[in-house]
Amino acid sequence: TAIETLVPVTLIVGADSFIGEALMANFQRMGVPVVGTTRRREAMDKSLLYLDLLEDMSRWDCPYPIGVAIICAGITIMNECKNDPEGSRRVNVEGISTLTRNLSAKGVFIVYLSTNAVFDGSKPNRLPDEVSPATEYGRQKVKAERKILQLGDSIAIVRLTKVMGPQMPIFSAWSEDLRNDKIIYPFSDLTMTAVPLPYVISTLKLIADTKSCGIFQISSDRDISYAEAAYLGARALNVNENLIQPISISQSDMKLEHYFQYTTMNSDRLKSTFGIVPPDVSWTIEMAFTNPQLLSGII
């Protein structure tokens, strides 16, 4: 629908991304003036504007007044960043930092989505200032964070661990296989933590609504292995746990740029600022197996 308002809109940069799409849907559902961006010209409409981070972002202009911009766009696949460091850096560092400088100069409050990959994964529950990137993607996010934080007080950096939505291919495949008495082979030595998409959307909206600046970290408080996640799912589905046969990464063809022993981050600031904590990772995993629609992000 057309946006006809003099009230500042919320801008979602990368509105066709996983999190951006959920944010757009929620703002629209609540009747909040919102506009998104896409780099796919065929997807453009009255609420989706064209924006390509490879172009000159110092000249990009929104036809509506903007109050808050939430930056969800970027190249987030680690191997893409590793295989094309220069091309991905143009998007993840130069494009994003130039766009945020452009928006900041117009008085826009900016929420930038970052990642636990700014840490090397050698310790759990990392504090915000312990950055130690060990991947090309992580190094790019650290550079972007530093450039954006130089813009002043109207900036929030939100670092995310794994976000679970309703369509997580590995968990839906495992769930189907377990229900059909098929053996699955999860990794015993690859860890993760997980937060549900609805919690992430609620938190981002809180930060945007209150224009709370600084660094926030969204993370569950413990890591689990993929094998442990599979066992949680099997118990939740009430299926035969003997169908789970854990293997090591070394027994697979998976090539990792870097091995993250831990993925958790310290999220105390969310509790002290907003009084919120994420659900236990066990609940999130169980929902991914048994009721993934609860993770849809519609709140």
C-alpha positions as CSV (number, residue, x, y, z in Angstrom):
1,T,0.0,0.0,0.0
2,A,1.1,3.6,-0.6
3,I,2.7,5.4,2.3
4,E,1.1,8.8,2.7
5,T,2.4,10.3,5.9
6,L,4.4,13.2,7.2
7,V,5.2,11.2,10.3
8,P,8.8,9.8,10.1
9,V,8.8,6.2,8.8
10,T,10.9,3.3,10.0
11,L,13.3,2.3,7.2
12,I,14.2,-1.4,6.9
13,V,17.3,-1.8,4.8
14,G,17.2,-5.3,3.4
15,A,13.5,-5.9,3.9
16,D,13.6,-9.1,1.9
17,S,16.2,-10.6,4.2
18,F,15.3,-13.2,6.8
19,I,15.0,-10.7,9.7
20,G,14.1,-7.7,7.6
21,E,11.1,-9.5,6.1
22,A,9.8,-10.3,9.6
23,L,10.3,-6.8,10.8
24,M,8.4,-5.4,7.8
25,A,5.5,-7.8,8.4
26,N,5.3,-6.8,12.1
27,F,5.4,-3.1,11.6
28,Q,2.8,-3.3,8.8
29,R,0.6,-5.5,11.0
30,M,0.8,-2.9,13.8
31,G,0.0,0.0,11.4
32,V,3.4,1.6,12.0
33,P,4.6,3.7,9.0
34,V,7.4,1.6,7.5
35,V,9.2,1.3,4.2
36,G,11.8,-1.2,3.1
37,T,14.5,-1.5,0.6
38,T,15.5,-4.2,-1.9
39,R,18.2,-4.6,-4.5
40,R,15.9,-6.6,-6.7
41,R,14.2,-4.1,-9.1
42,E,11.5,-6.6,-9.9
43,A,10.4,-6.6,-6.2
44,M,10.0,-2.8,-5.9
45,D,6.6,-1.4,-5.0
46,K,5.2,1.5,-3.0
47,S,6.6,0.1,0.3
48,L,9.8,-1.4,-1.1
49,L,12.4,1.0,-2.5
50,Y,15.5,0.2,-4.6
51,L,18.8,0.2,-2.8
52,D,22.0,-1.5,-3.9
53,L,24.9,-1.3,-1.4
54,L,27.4,-1.6,-4.3
55,E,26.2,1.8,-5.6
56,D,27.1,5.2,-4.3
57,M,25.3,5.3,-1.0
58,S,26.2,8.9,-0.2
59,R,23.6,9.9,-2.8
60,W,20.8,7.6,-1.9
61,D,17.7,9.4,-0.7
62,C,14.4,8.2,0.7
63,P,11.3,9.9,-0.5
64,Y,9.9,9.9,3.1
65,P,11.1,11.4,6.3
66,I,12.9,8.7,8.3
67,G,12.9,8.4,12.1
68,V,14.7,5.1,12.5
69,A,16.7,2.9,10.1
70,I,17.3,-0.8,10.8
71,I,20.2,-2.1,8.7
72,C,19.5,-5.8,7.9
73,A,21.2,-5.9,4.5
74,G,24.7,-7.4,3.7
75,I,26.5,-10.5,2.7
76,T,26.2,-12.9,5.6
77,I,27.4,-16.2,4.2
78,M,31.0,-16.7,5.6
79,N,32.3,-18.6,2.6
80,E,31.1,-15.8,0.2
81,C,33.1,-13.3,2.3
82,K,36.1,-15.6,2.4
83,N,36.0,-16.4,-1.4
84,D,35.5,-12.7,-2.4
85,P,36.9,-10.5,0.3
86,E,37.1,-7.4,-1.8
87,G,33.7,-7.6,-3.3
88,S,32.0,-8.5,0.0
89,R,33.9,-5.7,1.8
90,R,32.5,-3.2,-0.7
91,V,29.0,-4.2,0.5
92,N,29.6,-5.0,4.2
93,V,32.0,-2.2,5.1
94,E,32.0,0.5,2.5
95,G,28.4,0.4,1.3
96,I,26.9,0.1,4.8
97,S,29.2,2.7,6.5
98,T,28.5,5.2,3.7
99,L,24.8,4.6,3.9
100,T,24.7,5.0,7.7
101,R,26.8,8.2,7.4
102,N,24.3,9.5,4.9
103,L,21.3,8.7,7.2
104,S,23.0,9.8,10.4
105,A,23.6,13.3,8.8
106,K,19.9,13.6,8.4
107,G,19.2,12.9,12.1
108,V,18.1,9.2,11.7
109,F,18.6,6.8,14.6
110,I,20.4,3.7,13.2
111,V,20.1,0.1,14.4
112,Y,22.8,-2.0,12.8
113,L,22.6,-5.8,12.9
114,S,25.9,-7.5,13.6
115,T,27.0,-11.0,14.6
116,N,28.8,-13.2,17.2
117,A,31.4,-13.7,14.5
118,V,33.1,-10.5,15.8
119,F,34.5,-13.0,18.4
120,D,36.8,-16.0,17.7
121,G,34.6,-18.5,19.7
122,S,37.4,-19.5,22.0
123,K,35.4,-18.5,25.2
124,P,31.7,-18.5,26.0
125,N,29.5,-15.5,27.0
126,R,31.8,-12.9,25.4
127,L,31.6,-9.3,26.7
128,P,30.9,-6.6,24.1
129,D,34.5,-5.2,24.1
130,E,36.2,-8.5,23.6
131,V,36.2,-8.5,19.8
132,S,38.6,-10.9,18.2
133,P,37.4,-11.8,14.7
134,A,38.8,-15.0,13.1
135,T,37.0,-15.0,9.8
136,E,36.8,-12.5,6.9
137,Y,33.1,-12.0,7.6
138,G,33.8,-11.2,11.3
139,R,36.6,-8.8,10.4
140,Q,34.3,-7.0,8.0
141,K,31.6,-6.7,10.7
142,V,34.1,-5.3,13.2
143,K,35.2,-2.7,10.7
144,A,31.7,-1.7,9.9
145,E,30.8,-1.5,13.6
146,R,33.7,0.8,14.3
147,K,32.9,3.1,11.4
148,I,29.3,3.3,12.4
149,L,30.0,3.9,16.1
150,Q,32.1,7.0,15.1
151,L,28.9,8.7,13.9
152,G,27.8,9.6,17.4
153,D,25.2,8.8,19.9
154,S,22.2,7.9,17.6
155,I,23.6,4.4,16.9
156,A,22.7,1.0,18.2
157,I,24.8,-2.1,17.3
158,V,22.8,-5.3,17.8
159,R,24.9,-8.5,17.7
160,L,23.0,-11.8,17.0
161,T,23.8,-15.4,17.5
162,K,21.9,-18.0,15.5
163,V,18.3,-16.9,14.9
164,M,15.7,-19.7,14.6
165,G,12.7,-19.1,12.4
166,P,10.0,-21.4,11.1
167,Q,12.0,-22.7,8.1
168,M,15.3,-24.1,9.3
169,P,16.2,-26.7,6.7
170,I,18.5,-28.9,8.8
171,F,16.0,-29.1,11.7
172,S,12.9,-29.7,9.5
173,A,14.9,-32.4,7.6
174,W,15.9,-34.1,10.9
175,S,12.4,-33.9,12.2
176,E,11.0,-35.6,9.1
177,D,13.7,-38.3,9.2
178,L,13.2,-39.1,12.9
179,R,9.4,-39.3,12.4
180,N,10.0,-41.7,9.6
181,D,12.5,-43.9,11.5
182,K,15.5,-42.7,9.5
183,I,19.0,-42.4,11.0
184,I,20.5,-38.9,11.3
185,Y,24.1,-37.9,11.8
186,P,24.5,-34.7,13.7
187,F,27.9,-33.2,14.6
188,S,29.1,-34.0,18.2
189,D,31.8,-31.3,18.1
190,L,30.0,-28.4,16.4
191,T,28.2,-26.1,18.8
192,M,25.5,-23.5,18.6
193,T,23.2,-21.4,20.6
194,A,19.9,-20.2,19.3
195,V,17.4,-17.4,19.9
196,P,13.8,-17.5,18.4
197,L,12.9,-15.0,15.7
198,P,10.0,-13.5,17.7
199,Y,12.3,-12.6,20.6
200,V,14.7,-10.9,18.2
201,I,11.9,-8.9,16.5
202,S,10.5,-7.8,19.9
203,T,14.0,-6.7,21.1
204,L,14.8,-4.8,17.9
205,K,11.5,-3.0,18.1
206,L,12.3,-2.1,21.8
207,I,15.7,-0.7,20.9
208,A,14.2,1.2,17.9
209,D,11.2,2.6,19.9
210,T,13.3,3.8,22.8
211,K,16.3,4.8,20.6
212,S,18.7,3.1,23.0
213,C,22.2,3.6,21.8
214,G,25.4,1.5,22.2
215,I,26.1,-2.2,21.8
216,F,23.5,-4.9,22.6
217,Q,24.1,-8.7,22.3
218,I,21.2,-11.1,21.7
219,S,22.2,-14.6,22.8
220,S,21.1,-17.5,24.9
221,D,23.3,-18.3,27.9
222,R,24.7,-21.6,26.8
223,D,26.0,-23.5,23.8
224,I,24.9,-27.0,22.8
225,S,26.2,-29.3,20.2
226,Y,24.2,-30.2,17.2
227,A,24.1,-33.7,18.5
228,E,22.6,-32.5,21.8
229,A,20.1,-30.5,19.8
230,A,19.1,-33.6,17.9
231,Y,18.5,-35.5,21.1
232,L,16.4,-32.7,22.4
233,G,14.3,-32.9,19.3
234,A,13.9,-36.6,19.4
235,R,12.7,-36.5,23.0
236,A,10.3,-33.7,22.1
237,L,9.0,-35.7,19.2
238,N,8.9,-38.9,21.4
239,V,10.8,-40.9,18.8
240,N,13.6,-43.4,19.0
241,E,16.8,-41.7,20.2
242,N,18.9,-44.6,18.7
243,L,18.2,-43.1,15.3
244,I,20.7,-40.4,16.3
245,Q,24.3,-41.4,15.4
246,P,26.6,-38.4,16.2
247,I,29.7,-37.9,14.1
248,S,32.7,-35.6,14.2
249,I,33.3,-32.7,11.7
250,S,36.4,-34.6,10.7
251,Q,34.2,-37.5,9.4
252,S,32.4,-35.2,7.0
253,D,33.1,-33.1,3.9
254,M,32.4,-29.9,5.7
255,K,35.1,-27.2,5.3
256,L,35.1,-24.5,7.9
257,E,37.0,-21.3,7.6
258,H,37.2,-21.2,11.4
259,Y,36.0,-23.5,14.2
260,F,33.9,-21.7,16.8
261,Q,34.1,-23.7,20.0
262,Y,31.6,-21.3,21.6
263,T,28.9,-19.0,20.1
264,T,27.4,-17.4,23.2
265,M,27.6,-13.7,24.1
266,N,26.9,-11.9,27.3
267,S,23.5,-10.3,27.0
268,D,23.3,-8.7,30.5
269,R,22.7,-5.2,29.0
270,L,19.3,-6.4,27.6
271,K,18.2,-7.5,31.0
272,S,19.4,-4.4,32.8
273,T,18.0,-2.0,30.2
274,F,14.7,-3.7,29.3
275,G,14.3,-6.5,31.9
276,I,14.2,-9.2,29.2
277,V,16.1,-12.5,28.8
278,P,15.9,-14.9,25.8
279,P,14.2,-18.3,26.2
280,D,16.4,-21.2,27.1
281,V,18.0,-22.6,24.0
282,S,16.3,-26.0,24.8
283,W,12.9,-24.4,24.3
284,T,13.9,-22.9,21.0
285,I,15.3,-26.2,19.7
286,E,12.2,-28.1,20.8
287,M,10.0,-25.7,18.9
288,A,12.1,-26.0,15.8
289,F,11.4,-29.7,15.8
290,T,7.8,-29.8,17.0
291,N,6.1,-26.5,16.3
292,P,8.2,-24.3,14.0
293,Q,5.4,-21.9,13.3
294,L,5.8,-20.5,16.8
295,L,9.2,-19.2,15.5
296,S,7.6,-17.3,12.6
297,G,8.4,-13.8,14.0
298,I,4.8,-12.6,13.9
299,I,4.2,-11.1,17.3
